[in-house]
Amino acid sequence: MVDLRMRQMLLKIHLWIGLIAGSLLLLIALSGSLLVFRADIYSLLHPAQFKIEPLAKKRPVDDWVAAAQVATPDKILARITLPETATDIAVVHMQVPGARNLKDAKLESVHIDPYHARVLGTRNPDDDPMWRVQDFHYAFFLGDIGLKFNGLIAITLTLLALSGPVLWWPGWSRLGTGFRVRAEPARAKWRDLHALTGFFAAAALTLIGLTGTYYAYRDTTTAVVTLVSGNAALIPPRVAPSDVGTALPLQTLIDRARRQLPEVVFDEYRPARGPGAAVSISYREPGQWVFGRNRIFLNPATGTLLRTDRYEELGIGAKLLANMQPWHFGNFGGRITQWLWVTFGLVPAFLFGSGLWMWWRKRIRS
């Protein structure tokens, strides 16, 4: 009897959370599905910004940044997405100085022909509709307040995803019936479809909800991960005061990193932020495709190696935090998982619609 009462209470909680937050969850999920292939959508809309003719040698990275600076004179370098193949463009990301968050940064991505250091085009919040989709998905167009509210929506998604399989569970003796979809009556059919869809999508939706909570409450969730795992996220190394000096050219720093790690693919360069800060370059080792899990840190003034963070050698807490981005956007398994994440992004629409229909039908009958 206690189990039945608990189940009925859980059902009410599941129902009302779904009804109250369902419409927002639906919009967040659909916008997230679009953002999974944001770069692909942009390249289809602006193919000229991705066409280059490979030459024998690329221009120095510093020339790329100089061209981007001319195109965005009021902004500073945020990071550089380095070309992986001979036909890839370079992307120099520029931001407003002193920005506190992604919205304030007004990030502008400048597409560069790496062989001529020529600007192919720029992508900014005013011209790219996908930036608006991101702003809605990230914070409902409301900045920090919207981000925190979005975190509450992510928590509700997690609760719904976890409670759904509990409500679906038919027991070991009747396990087979849990995977059956009854044809009649209509309410039973839609209840079975609703429950089965939630069951099969539960793991992915829980992962998306938890990582969404991380992005909204980064400091708090980092502290929780540290407490639970027993090891903290890695703090970037600092340059000793005696070694602080004028920064070397960017190309020199990248060349020094390549000498340290000749077999890897470098993904992204991040400049030093303030005195004593290190330059960081993310990379992938052979057989890896997930962006940003490994990093090498250099002294910007001397090019001296400060530390190399290999993903395989990280503690469990640092590994969890390194996976927040790929788990949230589904790129941890290449195109296959990206398409799966797009599909799971459509699931909340079906769950909300079927749940609302069942609730309304029952309300009319009663």
C-alpha positions in Angstrom: 0.0 0.0 0.0 2.9 2.3 0.8 4.4 1.6 -2.6 1.0 2.4 -4.3 0.7 5.7 -2.4 4.3 6.7 -3.3 3.6 5.8 -6.9 0.5 7.9 -7.0 2.3 10.8 -5.4 5.2 10.5 -7.9 2.6 10.4 -10.8 1.1 13.6 -9.6 4.5 15.3 -9.3 5.4 14.0 -12.8 2.1 15.2 -14.2 2.1 18.7 -12.9 5.8 19.4 -13.5 5.2 18.2 -17.1 2.1 20.4 -17.6 3.6 23.5 -16.0 7.1 23.3 -17.6 6.2 21.3 -20.7 5.8 24.1 -23.2 9.1 25.7 -22.3 10.8 22.3 -22.3 9.4 21.8 -25.8 10.9 25.1 -27.1 14.2 24.5 -25.4 14.5 21.0 -26.8 13.6 22.1 -30.3 16.1 25.0 -30.3 18.7 22.6 -28.9 18.1 20.2 -31.8 18.8 23.1 -34.2 22.0 24.1 -32.4 23.5 20.6 -32.7 24.1 21.3 -36.4 24.5 25.0 -36.1 27.8 25.1 -37.9 26.5 22.9 -40.7 23.4 25.1 -41.2 25.5 28.2 -41.4 27.8 26.6 -44.0 24.8 25.7 -46.1 23.5 29.2 -45.9 26.8 30.9 -46.6 28.9 28.5 -48.8 31.2 31.3 -50.1 32.6 31.8 -46.6 34.0 28.2 -46.6 35.6 28.0 -50.0 39.3 28.3 -50.2 42.1 27.2 -52.6 44.9 25.4 -50.7 48.4 26.6 -51.4 51.8 25.2 -50.4 52.0 27.3 -47.2 49.6 29.1 -44.8 50.2 32.7 -43.6 51.2 33.1 -40.0 48.4 32.9 -37.4 49.2 36.5 -36.3 48.1 37.6 -39.8 44.8 35.9 -39.4 44.2 37.8 -36.2 45.3 41.1 -37.7 42.7 40.7 -40.5 40.0 39.8 -38.0 41.0 42.8 -35.9 40.5 45.1 -38.9 37.0 43.6 -39.5 36.0 44.0 -35.8 38.0 47.0 -34.5 36.2 47.3 -31.2 36.8 43.7 -30.1 39.6 41.6 -28.8 40.7 38.0 -29.5 38.7 35.4 -27.6 40.0 32.2 -29.3 41.0 30.8 -32.7 39.5 27.6 -34.2 42.5 26.2 -36.1 42.0 24.5 -39.5 42.3 20.7 -39.4 42.7 19.9 -43.1 44.2 21.7 -46.0 40.7 22.8 -47.2 39.5 24.1 -43.8 39.1 27.8 -43.1 40.4 29.4 -39.8 37.8 31.0 -37.5 39.0 33.9 -35.3 36.5 34.6 -32.6 36.4 38.2 -31.3 34.6 39.5 -28.3 33.8 42.7 -26.4 36.6 43.4 -23.8 35.7 42.5 -20.2 32.5 40.6 -21.0 31.1 38.6 -18.1 29.2 36.0 -20.0 28.4 34.8 -23.5 25.6 37.3 -24.1 27.7 40.3 -23.0 30.7 39.0 -25.1 28.8 39.7 -28.4 31.0 37.0 -29.9 31.8 37.6 -33.6 33.3 34.8 -35.6 35.5 36.0 -38.5 36.1 33.4 -41.2 39.6 33.6 -42.6 41.3 32.1 -45.6 44.5 30.8 -43.9 46.6 31.0 -47.0 45.9 34.6 -47.8 44.9 35.9 -44.3 41.8 37.3 -46.1 38.4 37.7 -44.4 35.8 35.5 -46.1 32.9 36.8 -43.9 31.8 37.4 -40.4 29.2 35.8 -38.2 27.7 37.9 -35.5 24.6 38.1 -33.3 22.9 40.8 -35.5 23.2 38.9 -38.8 23.0 35.2 -37.9 19.6 33.9 -36.9 21.2 31.0 -35.2 22.7 33.4 -32.6 19.1 34.3 -31.7 18.2 30.6 -31.4 21.2 30.2 -29.1 20.3 33.2 -27.0 16.8 31.8 -26.5 18.1 28.3 -25.8 20.7 29.7 -23.4 18.8 32.3 -21.5 15.4 33.2 -23.0 16.9 36.5 -24.2 17.1 37.6 -20.6 20.9 37.4 -19.8 21.9 36.1 -16.3 18.4 36.0 -15.0 17.2 34.0 -17.9 20.2 31.6 -17.6 19.3 30.9 -14.0 15.7 30.3 -14.9 16.8 28.0 -17.7 18.7 26.0 -15.1 15.4 25.4 -13.3 13.9 24.1 -16.5 16.9 21.8 -16.9 16.3 20.5 -13.4 12.6 19.8 -14.3 13.7 17.9 -17.4 16.0 15.8 -15.2 13.2 15.0 -12.7 10.8 14.1 -15.5 13.4 11.9 -17.2 14.2 10.1 -14.0 10.6 9.7 -12.7 9.3 8.4 -16.1 11.0 5.0 -16.0 9.9 4.5 -12.4 6.3 5.1 -13.3 6.7 2.8 -16.4 8.3 -0.1 -14.5 5.8 -3.0 -14.6 7.8 -5.3 -12.3 10.1 -8.3 -13.1 7.2 -10.7 -13.4 5.3 -8.5 -15.9 8.4 -7.0 -17.7 7.2 -8.1 -21.1 4.0 -6.1 -20.8 6.0 -2.9 -20.3 7.1 -3.1 -23.9 3.7 -3.7 -25.4 1.6 -1.0 -27.1 -2.1 -1.7 -26.8 -4.2 -0.8 -29.8 -7.4 -0.1 -27.9 -8.6 1.9 -26.1 -7.0 5.1 -27.4 -6.0 6.3 -23.9 -4.2 3.0 -23.2 -2.4 3.2 -26.6 -1.2 6.8 -26.0 -0.3 6.0 -22.4 1.9 3.0 -23.6 3.5 5.2 -26.3 4.2 8.0 -23.8 5.7 5.6 -21.3 7.8 3.7 -23.7 9.2 6.8 -25.4 10.1 8.3 -22.1 11.8 5.0 -21.0 14.0 4.8 -24.1 14.9 8.5 -24.1 15.4 8.7 -20.3 19.2 8.3 -20.3 19.8 10.9 -23.0 17.3 13.4 -21.5 18.8 13.0 -18.0 22.3 13.7 -19.4 21.0 16.7 -21.3 19.2 18.0 -18.2 22.2 17.5 -15.9 24.6 19.2 -18.3 22.1 22.0 -18.9 22.0 22.5 -15.1 25.8 22.7 -15.1 25.8 25.5 -17.7 23.3 27.5 -15.6 24.9 27.0 -12.2 28.5 26.3 -13.2 30.2 27.2 -9.9 27.7 25.2 -7.8 27.8 22.1 -10.0 31.6 22.2 -10.2 31.7 22.2 -6.4 29.2 19.3 -6.2 31.2 17.3 -8.8 34.4 18.0 -6.8 32.7 16.9 -3.5 31.2 13.7 -4.9 34.2 12.6 -7.0 36.9 13.5 -4.5 39.0 15.4 -7.0 38.7 18.9 -8.3 38.6 20.4 -11.7 42.1 21.3 -12.9 43.0 25.0 -12.5 45.1 26.4 -15.4 48.7 26.9 -14.4 50.1 30.3 -13.7 53.3 31.9 -15.0 55.8 32.8 -12.3 56.1 36.6 -11.8 59.8 36.4 -12.8 58.8 34.8 -16.2 56.2 37.3 -17.1 57.1 39.4 -20.2 56.2 40.5 -23.7 54.2 37.8 -25.5 55.7 35.9 -28.4 54.0 35.9 -31.8 51.0 33.5 -31.8 52.6 31.4 -34.6 55.7 30.9 -32.6 53.7 29.6 -29.6 51.7 27.2 -31.8 54.9 26.0 -33.4 56.4 25.4 -29.9 53.3 23.4 -29.0 53.6 21.3 -32.2 57.2 20.5 -31.3 56.0 19.3 -27.9 53.2 17.2 -29.4 54.0 16.4 -33.1 51.4 13.6 -33.5 48.3 15.4 -32.4 45.7 17.6 -34.1 45.4 21.1 -32.6 41.8 22.4 -32.4 41.7 25.7 -30.6 44.0 28.4 -29.4 43.1 30.5 -26.4 45.2 33.6 -25.5 46.5 34.5 -22.1 44.0 36.6 -20.1 46.0 39.1 -18.0 49.4 39.0 -16.3 50.5 35.6 -15.2 48.0 33.7 -17.3 49.0 30.9 -19.6 48.2 30.3 -23.3 46.2 27.1 -23.8 45.7 25.1 -26.9 43.3 22.2 -27.1 44.1 19.1 -29.1 43.0 15.6 -30.1 45.3 12.5 -30.0 45.1 9.9 -32.8 41.7 8.1 -32.7 40.0 10.9 -30.8 37.3 13.2 -32.3 35.9 15.0 -29.3 37.0 18.6 -29.3 38.6 20.3 -26.2 39.3 17.4 -23.9 43.1 17.7 -24.0 45.1 20.9 -23.4 48.6 22.1 -23.5 49.6 25.2 -21.5 52.5 27.5 -22.5 54.2 30.6 -21.0 53.1 33.3 -23.6 56.4 35.2 -23.1 58.9 32.3 -23.5 56.9 29.4 -25.1 58.0 27.2 -22.2 55.7 24.2 -21.5 53.8 24.7 -18.3 51.6 21.6 -18.3 49.9 19.1 -20.5 46.4 17.8 -19.5 45.7 14.5 -21.2 42.1 13.5 -21.0 43.0 9.8 -20.3 45.1 10.9 -17.3 42.5 13.2 -15.7 40.7 12.3 -12.4 37.0 11.4 -12.6 35.8 14.9 -11.5 37.9 16.6 -14.2 36.7 14.0 -16.8 33.1 14.7 -15.9 33.5 18.4 -16.3 35.4 17.9 -19.6 32.4 16.0 -21.0 29.8 18.6 -20.2 29.9 20.2 -23.7 30.0 17.0 -25.8 27.3 15.3 -23.6 25.0 18.3 -23.9 25.3 18.8 -27.6 25.8 15.1 -28.5 29.1 15.3 -30.4 30.9 12.7 -28.2 30.3 10.0 -30.8 30.5 12.0 -34.0 27.7 12.3 -36.5 25.8 9.3 -35.1 25.3 10.7 -31.6 24.6 14.2 -33.0 21.7 12.8 -35.0 20.5 10.8 -32.0 20.6 14.1 -29.9 18.5 15.8 -32.6 16.0 13.0 -32.4 15.9 13.1 -28.6 15.4 16.9 -28.9 12.0 16.1 -30.6 11.0 13.7 -27.8 9.8 16.3 -25.3 7.4 17.7 -27.9 5.8 14.2 -28.2 5.8 13.6 -24.4 4.3 17.0 -23.7 1.6 16.6 -26.4 0.7 13.1 -25.4 0.7 13.9 -21.7 -1.4 17.0 -22.2 -3.9 15.0 -24.4 -4.3 12.3 -21.7 -4.7 14.8 -18.9 -7.3 16.8 -20.9 -9.2 13.7 -21.9 -9.4 12.5 -18.3 -10.4 16.0 -17.1 -13.3 16.1 -19.6 -14.6 12.7 -18.6 -14.5 13.5 -14.9 
